[in-house]
Amino acid sequence: MLDAKSSVIDSKVSQLWKKIWGQYSIIVIFIGIIIIASILLGRTFFDGQNFLNILRNNSILGILALGMAFVIISGNFDLSIGSMLVAVGASTIMITNFFGRVLGPDLGLLAIILGILSALICGALFGFLNGIIITKGKIPSFIVTLGFMSIYRSVSMYFMKGGGFFCDVPGFKNISNTDLFGIIPLPVIYFAVLAAICYYISKHTKFGRHVYAVGSNEKATRLSGINTDKVKILTFIIMGIMVALAVITETSRMNSINATSSGSGYEITAITAVVIGGVSLSGGKGSIVSVVFGVLLLGVISNILNIAGVDVFLINAIKGSLVILAVLLQKKEVIR
Amino acid sequence: MSEYALKMTGINKSFDGIQVLNNIEIAVKSSEIHALLGENGAGKSTLMNILGGVLLADSGIIEVDGEQVNLHTPSESQHHGIAFIHQELNVVNDLRVYENMFLGYEVHNKFGHLNAQEMIKQSQEIFNYMNIKVDPKAVVGDLDASYKQIIEIAKALLRNATIIIMDEPTTSLTHVEIDNIFKIMRTLKEKGATIIFISHKLGEVVEICDRFTVLRNGEKIVVEDVHGPNGTVSAETIARYMVGRDVLDANIFEKHDVGDVIMEVNNLCCSPYIKDVSFNIRKGEILAFTGLLGDGRTELARAIFGDMKIESGTIKVNGEKITNKSPEKAKKMKFGYLPDNRKENGIVKDLTVAENITLSTLERFQKKFKLNLKEEKSVAKQYVSSLSIKIPSLDANITSLSGGNQQKVVLAKWLHVKPDIMILSNPTQGVDVGAKKEIYGLIMQLAKSGVAVMVMTGEAQEVLKICDRVCVMYHGVIKAELSRNECCEESLMILSTGGSID
């Protein structure tokens, strides 16, 4: 009798756990790692300022991961974003500098606004270009964006002579290097606001639903009378706009952009964060909330390894192993 | 050597509780050409897949050459000399003939160096045995379609096959090519091979086969000699066996008013699938399109719905010429389309039941940018109850439903669109008997409410149960148009196998 009762409770607990794990495994892992690290590393890790640092250091990656989430959920890839970032960044600085000179120091703010606008237009345009070639040319996104990855980087290096551009409009660097209420870095706010918007789009709009549908079964979605090409192109445009927003944050932080180093490897890190966040690489599955935690987890792990004094050269190896482990843990649940 | 090359007795098989083979028995004599016949869904493919080791029977005995065997895998089946030549041929166009024949069984020395000379020699020997001329070094892609069939047969002989299953080998071939294949089949028979021939072309069966077995609804109906004591059996007799006498059971059909012509299709061409197709359909009319594999009815549905490019011809809706450039445009023109192959074309597997129902009509729940998720749920709920769809919950994944219920969900999606012209492609594919009847009921209701319904189906019974009129298609052409009281299963079978009735 007692046994039966306890086994019922047992199965209820295990069911509840299964449900939590199934939907929020990434959050469970995240909290688990925070607790373990806090116990092992103490105040050097478990500290408000440290957490803010983690957030600031990962907000640019986070913004890119949000865009990448839409692209991957719709069943595609974008490998061009790292190089796109340099191209958009270079043009943004050039345009900002140009207007800064033409309009004079009194209208510096206007020059900056025009620069930001140009970045958004440029990013959206590049995204559109990716999308239109992929859908109308019926070429896998992997190939198209791989091509643009080389094109954007190479053309940027040509125009920048392999070096970098500096922004000479004063005030441009304030976009990123200002703290709200004197504590919260603005990039963190940007990331948070964008995450909220992306969450809303994914769950509460027609477009968001269509992104999941296209990623899950493109043919059936098209036969339901939905313009799947349009949906896919829009995901790439969103990705492009996210690149523009990321590049504004990035160039402002450094007040410059570099042809060789800026944005290098960002596409891989963004994809990694999205995958850790449980988004299926075959499309159709995943949530923005989990992607945000994927970004945070990646940031926290780097931070922990830094504090623990792990050799810099080894950090990527550990990160790589964790990616595989994270996906393996999530996969196992699906198979069962 | 036993009298029977192959004997299968008491074969039972069910999928998800639906019995597809019921105590089936088939006996094939040594060195005969034996036809296996039946309508779509009669159980032929299932039976042959069991013989090929692809599927496992629930119970039953298989004897090859008098010895009981276990066929758990395709390679075990191959080991017992059984070769299955599928309808979709497994030849690689970019490889040479001999490379195809030895694919996976390459002759090589111990360092992995391929011995092309030896393979070419052995291929040539097989072709000599078959009494045909093929250059083993030719690239397969350059050869005629019939040669692909020949290569498959040669491949089977190379692996010492004694029982060769040929699944509709002639569907995509021309007359000359078919004669060529028949010649080879006769040669092989003389040399002792046993052939199981699956075909819908009954004329061919009479021409080439020695005996035939007919299956219907998973049961063996008859086994007979083609050239029996009472003379040669006629295609009509075989058709009758295939269809059965006791066909019309329930009275699903209800009389309903048929209105004005809503759509007129003239000289529609989409080569190679559809040739010069013309028809019209009225409001509230149920017009069926039937035929056998390769008849072009699915392509016709896709072309009208904008899923395939139309080469020439016109479509007029209410007298006005229209072009559906994409399914999106077709939906706007008030067309609906329930596609065939539900898993691939119908359901979106990662979405919930409710999300699948509202997929085509999401904009109706949209205010500015925000979706009204509550309203969406309540609409989905209405459809679930009015179509009596059995679901665990509205948030359940669509894949957790049975086939029939999934189909109802896809149907509900289009009912909510409220189309004027509804195209249903194989609406009861993979659906059990109960759900089938309910879907027929829905189609009736749809027609009664004034929707023009096109039903593309391969099942003759379906045609008889629900249609007002039927177009029988054969190789992309509308062979005949019959009204409800003109059509019977025999005439449908004769017309769709390429024959004609007076």
Interface residues (C-beta under 8 A of the other chain):
Chain A: H204 T205 K206 R209 H210 Y212 A213 G215 S216 N217 K219 A220 T221 R222 L223 S224 G225 I226 N227 G284 K285
Chain B: F305 D307 S326 P327 E328 A330 K331 K332 Y337 P339 E344 N345 G346 I347 V348 K349 D350 L351 E355 L359 S360 L362 E363 F365 Q366 F369 K370 L371 L373 K413 V417
